[in-house]
Amino acid sequence: MDNINDVVASNLYKYRKSKNLSLEKTSKLTNVSKNVLSIIEKGEGNPTINTLVNLANGLQIPISSLINKKESTVQFIDNRYINPIYSIDKTVTVFPYFPYDKNKNFEMFSMNFKIDGSLYSKGHEENSREFIIVNKGTLKIKVGEHVNVIKEKQAISFESDSEHSYFNIGEGVLELTATIQY
């Protein structure tokens, strides 16, 4: 776990620089001395709740933006480190690249179907939508009573809160990428 002082130091410094604020200007806005600001930004001080409130109020930002570590703008994922999920008969493998995150309201995964592999879903949350890109092979998908055949380099999207089934109807492995938006 990251040291809170280091997180505050980094967040305050980045915010100040992004708004082109000097220590002096920041001090005037927040009623926190330049000396204390400098100590905080070096990660050497342990700011009190009052200091954090003064900073947040003066800069007109939520306290959480000072104390929470920012998510990296780049996230690299290698499927060698993903725990795959298998269908009961092991004909379908799911690699959850980006598992559901309530802050992002989506999940993204790849699915590999062996020859004749299939998968059934009762449906997802109400008002959810699924987006599928076929990377290799041929997919037959049944959504309610509608049946579609999707070939390599084609895509489909549908309301996914109802029953739907995936079938590999090609002569080889079916590989697809799916995103579910909630």
C-alpha positions as CSV (number, residue, x, y, z in Angstrom):
1,M,0.0,0.0,0.0
2,D,1.2,3.5,-0.8
3,N,2.2,5.9,1.8
4,I,-0.5,8.5,2.1
5,N,2.0,11.3,2.4
6,D,3.6,10.3,-0.9
7,V,0.2,10.1,-2.6
8,V,-0.8,13.6,-1.3
9,A,2.6,15.0,-2.3
10,S,2.3,13.6,-5.8
11,N,-1.3,14.7,-6.3
12,L,-0.8,18.2,-5.0
13,Y,2.3,18.8,-7.1
14,K,0.6,17.4,-10.3
15,Y,-2.5,19.5,-9.7
16,R,-0.5,22.6,-9.0
17,K,1.6,22.2,-12.1
18,S,-1.5,21.4,-14.3
19,K,-3.1,24.7,-13.2
20,N,0.2,26.6,-13.5
21,L,0.0,27.6,-9.8
22,S,3.1,28.8,-7.9
23,L,3.6,27.8,-4.3
24,E,2.8,31.5,-3.4
25,K,-0.5,31.5,-5.4
26,T,-1.4,28.1,-3.9
27,S,-0.7,29.4,-0.5
28,K,-3.0,32.5,-1.0
29,L,-5.8,30.3,-2.3
30,T,-5.6,27.7,0.5
31,N,-4.4,29.6,3.5
32,V,-1.6,27.0,3.8
33,S,1.9,28.5,4.1
34,K,4.4,28.1,1.3
35,N,6.7,26.3,3.7
36,V,4.1,23.7,4.7
37,L,3.1,23.3,1.0
38,S,6.8,22.6,0.1
39,I,7.1,20.1,2.9
40,I,3.9,18.3,1.8
41,E,5.0,18.2,-1.8
42,K,8.3,16.7,-0.8
43,G,6.4,13.9,1.1
44,E,8.2,15.0,4.3
45,G,5.1,16.2,6.1
46,N,2.0,14.6,7.5
47,P,-0.8,17.0,6.6
48,T,-3.6,17.2,9.1
49,I,-7.3,16.9,8.2
50,N,-7.6,20.7,8.5
51,T,-4.7,21.2,6.1
52,L,-6.3,18.8,3.6
53,V,-9.6,20.5,3.9
54,N,-8.0,23.9,3.4
55,L,-6.2,22.6,0.3
56,A,-9.3,21.0,-1.1
57,N,-11.5,24.1,-0.4
58,G,-9.0,26.6,-1.7
59,L,-8.3,24.6,-4.9
60,Q,-12.0,23.8,-5.3
61,I,-11.3,20.0,-5.6
62,P,-12.6,17.0,-3.6
63,I,-10.4,15.8,-0.8
64,S,-10.4,12.4,-2.4
65,S,-8.4,13.8,-5.3
66,L,-5.6,14.6,-2.9
67,I,-5.6,11.4,-0.9
68,N,-6.4,8.7,-3.5
69,K,-3.7,7.4,-5.8
70,K,-4.5,8.1,-9.4
71,E,-5.0,5.1,-11.7
72,S,-2.3,4.9,-14.3
73,T,-3.3,6.2,-17.7
74,V,-1.8,3.1,-19.3
75,Q,-2.7,-0.4,-18.3
76,F,-0.8,-3.3,-20.0
77,I,-2.2,-6.8,-19.7
78,D,-0.6,-10.0,-20.8
79,N,-2.9,-13.0,-21.1
80,R,-0.3,-15.2,-19.6
81,Y,-1.1,-13.6,-16.3
82,I,-4.9,-13.8,-16.6
83,N,-6.7,-16.6,-14.8
84,P,-8.9,-18.1,-17.5
85,I,-12.4,-19.3,-16.9
86,Y,-13.6,-22.5,-18.6
87,S,-17.0,-23.8,-19.6
88,I,-18.0,-27.1,-17.9
89,D,-17.1,-29.1,-21.0
90,K,-13.8,-27.2,-21.5
91,T,-14.8,-26.2,-25.0
92,V,-14.9,-22.5,-24.2
93,T,-12.2,-20.4,-22.5
94,V,-12.8,-16.9,-21.3
95,F,-9.9,-14.5,-20.6
96,P,-11.2,-11.5,-18.5
97,Y,-8.8,-8.7,-19.6
98,F,-10.8,-5.9,-18.0
99,P,-13.1,-7.4,-15.3
100,Y,-16.2,-5.4,-14.3
101,D,-15.4,-2.1,-12.5
102,K,-18.3,-0.2,-11.1
103,N,-16.6,3.1,-11.9
104,K,-16.3,2.2,-15.6
105,N,-19.5,0.3,-16.1
106,F,-18.1,-2.3,-18.5
107,E,-16.1,-5.4,-18.7
108,M,-14.0,-6.8,-21.6
109,F,-12.8,-10.3,-22.3
110,S,-11.7,-12.6,-25.1
111,M,-13.4,-15.9,-25.7
112,N,-11.9,-19.0,-27.5
113,F,-14.2,-21.7,-28.6
114,K,-13.0,-25.2,-29.7
115,I,-14.7,-26.8,-32.7
116,D,-18.4,-27.2,-31.9
117,G,-18.0,-25.3,-28.7
118,S,-21.0,-23.4,-27.4
119,L,-22.0,-21.2,-24.5
120,Y,-25.3,-20.2,-23.1
121,S,-26.1,-17.0,-21.1
122,K,-29.3,-16.3,-19.2
123,G,-28.6,-12.6,-19.8
124,H,-26.9,-9.8,-18.0
125,E,-28.2,-6.9,-16.0
126,E,-31.2,-4.9,-17.2
127,N,-30.3,-2.4,-20.0
128,S,-26.9,-4.0,-20.6
129,R,-25.4,-4.1,-24.1
130,E,-22.9,-6.6,-25.5
131,F,-20.4,-5.8,-28.3
132,I,-18.7,-8.7,-30.0
133,I,-15.9,-8.7,-32.6
134,V,-15.0,-12.0,-34.3
135,N,-11.2,-12.1,-34.6
136,K,-11.0,-15.6,-36.1
137,G,-13.6,-18.2,-37.2
138,T,-17.3,-18.0,-37.5
139,L,-19.8,-17.3,-34.7
140,K,-23.5,-18.2,-34.7
141,I,-25.2,-16.2,-32.1
142,K,-28.8,-16.6,-30.9
143,V,-30.3,-13.6,-29.1
144,G,-33.9,-14.4,-28.0
145,E,-35.3,-15.8,-31.3
146,H,-32.9,-13.9,-33.6
147,V,-30.0,-15.8,-35.1
148,N,-27.0,-14.2,-36.7
149,V,-23.9,-15.6,-38.3
150,I,-20.8,-13.4,-37.7
151,K,-17.6,-14.0,-39.6
152,E,-14.0,-13.0,-39.1
153,K,-13.5,-9.3,-38.9
154,Q,-17.3,-8.7,-38.4
155,A,-19.0,-7.4,-35.3
156,I,-22.4,-7.4,-33.7
157,S,-24.0,-5.6,-30.7
158,F,-27.2,-6.4,-28.9
159,E,-29.2,-5.8,-25.7
160,S,-27.8,-8.5,-23.5
161,D,-30.3,-8.6,-20.7
162,S,-32.1,-11.5,-22.3
163,E,-31.0,-15.1,-23.1
164,H,-28.3,-15.5,-25.7
165,S,-26.1,-18.3,-26.9
166,Y,-22.8,-18.5,-28.8
167,F,-21.9,-21.4,-31.2
168,N,-18.7,-22.1,-33.1
169,I,-19.9,-23.2,-36.5
170,G,-16.6,-22.8,-38.3
171,E,-14.0,-25.5,-39.2
172,G,-11.5,-24.3,-36.6
173,V,-11.1,-22.4,-33.4
174,L,-13.4,-19.3,-32.9
175,E,-11.8,-16.3,-31.2
176,L,-13.7,-13.2,-30.3
177,T,-13.5,-10.1,-28.2
178,A,-16.6,-9.1,-26.1
179,T,-17.4,-6.0,-24.2
180,I,-20.4,-5.7,-21.9
181,Q,-21.6,-2.2,-21.1
182,Y,-23.8,-1.9,-18.0
